[in-house]
Amino acid sequence: MEAERIPRDQIDGVRRFNRTVTQRVGALNDAYLSRDRPLGLARLLWEIADGAEVRVLRSRLGLDSGYLSRQLRRLEADGLVTTDTGPGDGRVRRVRPTPAGTAEQAVLDLASDDLAASILEPLDPARRERLVAAMGEVERLLLSAQVRIGAADPRGSDARFCLRSYFAELERRFETGFDPGRSISASDEEMSPPRGLLLVATLHGAPVGCGALKLHPGTSTAEVKRMWTAPEVRGLGLGRRLLERMEEEAAGRGIRTLRLETNRTLTEAIGLYRGAGFTEVDAFNDEPYAHLWFEKALR
């Protein structure tokens, strides 16, 4: 159903791209990079690195638990990895490479370098730059499409990670540091229905951003609070997506006006708000860390 709403030429373009890439990188070969295993198994061994939790691998690679277990058993049978339970929690399974597995990872790294070089070698320097730049853009867009945004309990582990990261960044960037106790509140209760809402963004199961709405029951005005995105995903348009989702959530609750305040050091956020249609207004509160106040009327 989703594909029917996307133009046919775009669907065809993605399929052509997928066919070209899978053929060129050897994804169709059961002996990927001239080793005795297919691409999926080689990628799994590479992702294990020097050790990883099985649940993290499953989330990061988007694999079904049964399929992942079968693939890990294949690597164990080849003597490349071992799987055991963590010392603190028997429910947590962790996989580690054996010495043979570490050696095989090194071989795969060298072979992957050779494959990348073989793709670039036929091109002149200018076309190599164009190809690498285009690949970088495709990677960013694909990552952006994999980010998921949803409502979360402010007391949950993902929310706590985002809020701690948000406070730590403000502490580093503000000229006077940042003390949440001095700032206008956005408590757990104020970010939980019916008083508010917290959105958390995840990529491969890991939290990478958040944004909150602080509602004022009985009024048609709400505040945007706790806007943060992880440094590694900046440039993917996540901040804009979070802001748009908050606007949708607010409008669905009958909110007519969104307000926010920010610090002058947060230049990226200021650009985001202005680009999203927020207009600078006079101060509407006494937030001690704010230099700029913004407002936007919702349709």
C-alpha positions as CSV (number, residue, x, y, z in Angstrom):
1,M,0.0,0.0,0.0
2,E,2.8,2.4,0.9
3,A,4.5,1.8,-2.5
4,E,1.3,2.8,-4.3
5,R,1.5,6.3,-2.9
6,I,5.1,6.9,-4.2
7,P,5.6,7.8,-7.9
8,R,6.3,4.8,-10.1
9,D,9.5,6.3,-11.5
10,Q,10.9,6.7,-8.0
11,I,10.1,3.1,-7.1
12,D,11.8,2.0,-10.4
13,G,14.9,4.1,-9.6
14,V,15.4,2.6,-6.2
15,R,15.1,-0.9,-7.6
16,R,17.6,-0.2,-10.3
17,F,20.0,1.2,-7.7
18,N,19.6,-1.9,-5.5
19,R,20.3,-4.2,-8.4
20,T,23.4,-2.3,-9.5
21,V,24.8,-2.2,-5.9
22,T,24.2,-5.8,-5.0
23,Q,25.8,-7.0,-8.2
24,R,28.8,-4.7,-7.9
25,V,29.7,-5.4,-4.3
26,G,29.3,-9.2,-4.7
27,A,26.2,-9.6,-2.5
28,L,24.9,-12.3,-4.8
29,N,28.0,-14.5,-4.3
30,D,27.9,-17.2,-1.7
31,A,31.6,-16.7,-1.2
32,Y,31.7,-13.0,-0.5
33,L,35.2,-11.4,-0.9
34,S,36.4,-14.9,-1.9
35,R,35.8,-16.3,1.6
36,D,33.7,-19.3,2.3
37,R,30.6,-17.5,3.6
38,P,28.0,-15.1,2.1
39,L,27.8,-11.3,2.7
40,G,25.3,-11.5,5.5
41,L,27.5,-13.8,7.6
42,A,30.6,-11.8,6.9
43,R,28.7,-8.6,7.9
44,L,27.6,-10.2,11.1
45,L,31.1,-11.2,12.0
46,W,32.3,-7.6,11.3
47,E,29.5,-6.1,13.4
48,I,30.5,-8.3,16.4
49,A,33.9,-6.5,16.4
50,D,35.5,-7.3,19.8
51,G,32.2,-8.2,21.4
52,A,28.5,-7.2,21.4
53,E,25.2,-8.0,23.1
54,V,23.0,-10.2,20.9
55,R,20.0,-7.9,21.4
56,V,22.0,-4.9,20.2
57,L,23.1,-6.8,17.1
58,R,19.5,-7.8,16.4
59,S,18.4,-4.2,16.6
60,R,21.3,-2.7,14.8
61,L,21.0,-5.1,11.8
62,G,17.2,-5.3,11.9
63,L,17.3,-9.1,12.0
64,D,14.7,-11.6,13.2
65,S,15.8,-13.2,16.5
66,G,15.5,-16.8,15.1
67,Y,17.5,-15.9,11.9
68,L,20.2,-14.2,14.0
69,S,20.5,-17.2,16.3
70,R,20.9,-19.5,13.3
71,Q,23.6,-17.3,11.8
72,L,25.5,-17.1,15.2
73,R,25.4,-20.9,15.4
74,R,27.0,-21.1,12.0
75,L,29.8,-18.7,13.1
76,E,30.2,-20.8,16.3
77,A,30.4,-24.0,14.3
78,D,33.2,-22.4,12.3
79,G,35.1,-21.6,15.5
80,L,34.8,-17.9,14.9
81,V,32.7,-16.7,17.8
82,T,31.5,-17.8,21.3
83,T,28.2,-16.8,22.9
84,D,27.6,-16.7,26.7
85,T,25.4,-14.9,29.2
86,G,26.5,-11.7,31.0
87,P,27.8,-11.9,34.6
88,G,25.2,-9.6,36.0
89,D,22.1,-10.7,34.1
90,G,21.7,-14.3,32.8
91,R,19.1,-13.0,30.3
92,V,21.7,-10.9,28.5
93,R,23.6,-12.9,25.9
94,R,26.9,-11.6,24.6
95,V,28.9,-12.8,21.5
96,R,32.6,-12.5,21.2
97,P,35.1,-13.4,18.5
98,T,37.6,-16.2,19.1
99,P,41.2,-15.6,18.1
100,A,40.3,-17.2,14.7
101,G,37.4,-14.9,14.4
102,T,39.6,-11.8,15.1
103,A,42.0,-13.0,12.4
104,E,39.1,-13.5,10.0
105,Q,37.8,-10.0,10.7
106,A,41.3,-8.6,9.8
107,V,41.2,-10.6,6.5
108,L,37.7,-9.3,5.7
109,D,38.8,-5.7,6.4
110,L,41.7,-6.0,3.9
111,A,39.5,-7.6,1.3
112,S,36.9,-4.9,1.8
113,D,39.5,-2.2,1.2
114,D,40.5,-4.0,-2.0
115,L,36.9,-4.1,-3.2
116,A,36.4,-0.4,-2.5
117,A,39.6,0.4,-4.4
118,S,38.4,-1.7,-7.3
119,I,35.2,0.3,-7.6
120,L,37.1,3.6,-7.6
121,E,40.1,2.7,-9.7
122,P,38.5,2.8,-13.2
123,L,37.3,6.4,-12.5
124,D,39.3,9.6,-12.9
125,P,39.9,11.6,-9.7
126,A,37.0,14.0,-10.3
127,R,34.5,11.1,-10.8
128,R,35.9,9.4,-7.7
129,E,35.1,12.5,-5.7
130,R,31.6,12.6,-7.2
131,L,30.9,9.0,-6.5
132,V,32.1,9.1,-2.9
133,A,30.2,12.3,-2.3
134,A,27.0,10.7,-3.8
135,M,27.5,7.7,-1.6
136,G,27.8,9.9,1.5
137,E,24.5,11.6,0.6
138,V,22.8,8.3,0.0
139,E,24.0,7.0,3.3
140,R,22.7,10.1,5.1
141,L,19.3,9.8,3.5
142,L,19.0,6.1,4.2
143,L,19.9,6.7,7.9
144,S,17.4,9.5,8.1
145,A,14.7,7.2,6.7
146,Q,15.5,4.6,9.4
147,V,15.0,7.0,12.3
148,R,11.8,6.2,14.3
149,I,10.0,8.9,16.4
150,G,7.5,8.0,19.1
151,A,6.0,9.0,22.4
152,A,8.0,7.8,25.4
153,D,7.8,7.7,29.2
154,P,10.1,10.4,30.5
155,R,11.2,7.9,33.2
156,G,12.3,5.3,30.6
157,S,15.9,4.5,29.9
158,D,15.9,6.0,26.3
159,A,14.3,9.2,27.6
160,R,16.7,9.4,30.5
161,F,19.7,9.0,28.1
162,C,18.4,11.8,25.9
163,L,17.7,14.2,28.7
164,R,21.1,13.6,30.4
165,S,22.8,14.2,27.1
166,Y,20.7,17.4,26.6
167,F,21.7,18.7,30.0
168,A,25.4,17.8,29.5
169,E,25.5,19.6,26.1
170,L,23.9,22.8,27.6
171,E,26.4,22.7,30.4
172,R,29.3,22.6,27.9
173,R,27.9,25.2,25.5
174,F,26.3,27.9,27.7
175,E,28.6,30.6,28.8
176,T,27.5,30.3,32.4
177,G,27.0,26.5,32.4
178,F,23.5,25.0,33.0
179,D,21.7,24.1,36.1
180,P,18.2,22.5,35.4
181,G,17.1,23.6,38.9
182,R,17.4,27.3,37.9
183,S,15.6,26.8,34.5
184,I,11.8,26.9,34.0
185,S,10.6,23.4,34.8
186,A,9.8,20.6,32.4
187,S,9.4,17.8,34.9
188,D,8.5,14.1,34.2
189,E,4.9,14.9,35.1
190,E,4.9,18.0,32.8
191,M,6.2,15.8,29.9
192,S,3.5,13.1,30.5
193,P,-0.1,13.1,29.4
194,P,-2.3,15.0,30.0
195,R,0.1,17.8,31.0
196,G,2.6,17.2,28.2
197,L,4.3,14.8,25.8
198,L,7.9,13.5,25.3
199,L,9.0,12.3,21.9
200,V,12.1,10.1,21.5
201,A,13.9,9.4,18.2
202,T,15.7,6.1,17.8
203,L,18.1,4.7,15.1
204,H,18.7,1.0,15.1
205,G,17.1,0.8,18.5
206,A,19.4,3.4,20.1
207,P,18.1,6.8,21.3
208,V,19.4,9.7,19.2
209,G,17.0,12.6,19.9
210,C,14.1,14.0,21.8
211,G,11.7,16.9,22.1
212,A,8.9,17.7,24.5
213,L,5.6,19.5,24.6
214,K,4.6,21.3,27.8
215,L,0.8,21.7,27.6
216,H,-1.3,24.1,29.7
217,P,-4.8,22.6,30.1
218,G,-7.5,25.1,29.4
219,T,-5.4,27.2,27.1
220,S,-4.6,27.0,23.4
221,T,-0.8,27.6,23.9
222,A,2.0,25.0,24.4
223,E,5.7,25.2,24.8
224,V,8.4,23.3,23.0
225,K,11.0,22.0,25.5
226,R,14.0,19.6,25.6
227,M,14.9,19.7,21.9
228,W,18.1,17.6,21.4
229,T,19.7,15.5,18.7
230,A,22.8,13.4,19.0
231,P,25.9,14.8,17.3
232,E,26.3,11.7,15.1
233,V,22.9,12.2,13.5
234,R,23.0,16.0,13.0
235,G,22.6,16.9,9.3
236,L,20.0,14.2,8.8
237,G,17.1,16.6,9.3
238,L,16.0,14.9,12.5
239,G,15.6,18.2,14.4
240,R,13.1,19.4,11.7
241,R,11.3,16.0,11.9
242,L,11.0,16.2,15.7
243,L,9.7,19.8,15.5
244,E,7.1,18.9,12.8
245,R,5.9,15.9,14.8
246,M,5.5,18.1,17.8
247,E,3.5,20.6,15.8
248,E,1.2,17.8,14.6
249,E,0.8,16.5,18.2
250,A,0.0,20.0,19.4
251,A,-2.5,20.7,16.6
252,G,-4.2,17.4,17.3
253,R,-4.8,18.5,20.9
254,G,-6.3,21.8,19.9
255,I,-3.2,23.9,20.4
256,R,-3.2,27.1,18.3
257,T,0.2,28.6,19.3
258,L,3.6,27.0,20.0
259,R,6.2,29.0,22.0
260,L,9.8,28.4,22.8
261,E,12.8,30.1,24.2
262,T,16.5,29.5,23.5
263,N,20.0,30.5,24.3
264,R,22.1,32.6,21.8
265,T,24.9,30.0,21.7
266,L,22.5,27.4,20.1
267,T,22.9,28.8,16.6
268,E,21.8,25.6,14.9
269,A,18.6,25.5,16.9
270,I,17.9,29.2,16.2
271,G,18.3,28.5,12.5
272,L,16.0,25.4,12.8
273,Y,13.3,27.4,14.5
274,R,13.4,30.3,12.0
275,G,13.4,27.9,9.1
276,A,10.4,26.1,10.5
277,G,8.4,29.4,10.6
278,F,8.8,30.5,14.2
279,T,8.9,34.2,14.6
280,E,11.0,36.1,17.2
281,V,8.8,37.8,19.8
282,D,9.2,39.7,23.0
283,A,10.1,37.7,26.1
284,F,7.0,35.9,27.5
285,N,8.7,34.3,30.5
286,D,11.7,34.8,32.8
287,E,13.8,31.9,31.7
288,P,17.3,32.8,33.0
289,Y,19.2,31.0,30.2
290,A,17.2,32.5,27.4
291,H,18.2,35.3,25.0
292,L,15.6,34.7,22.3
293,W,11.9,33.9,22.4
294,F,9.9,32.5,19.5
295,E,6.3,31.8,18.6
296,K,4.4,30.0,15.8
297,A,0.7,30.0,15.0
298,L,-0.5,26.5,14.0
299,R,-3.1,25.8,11.4
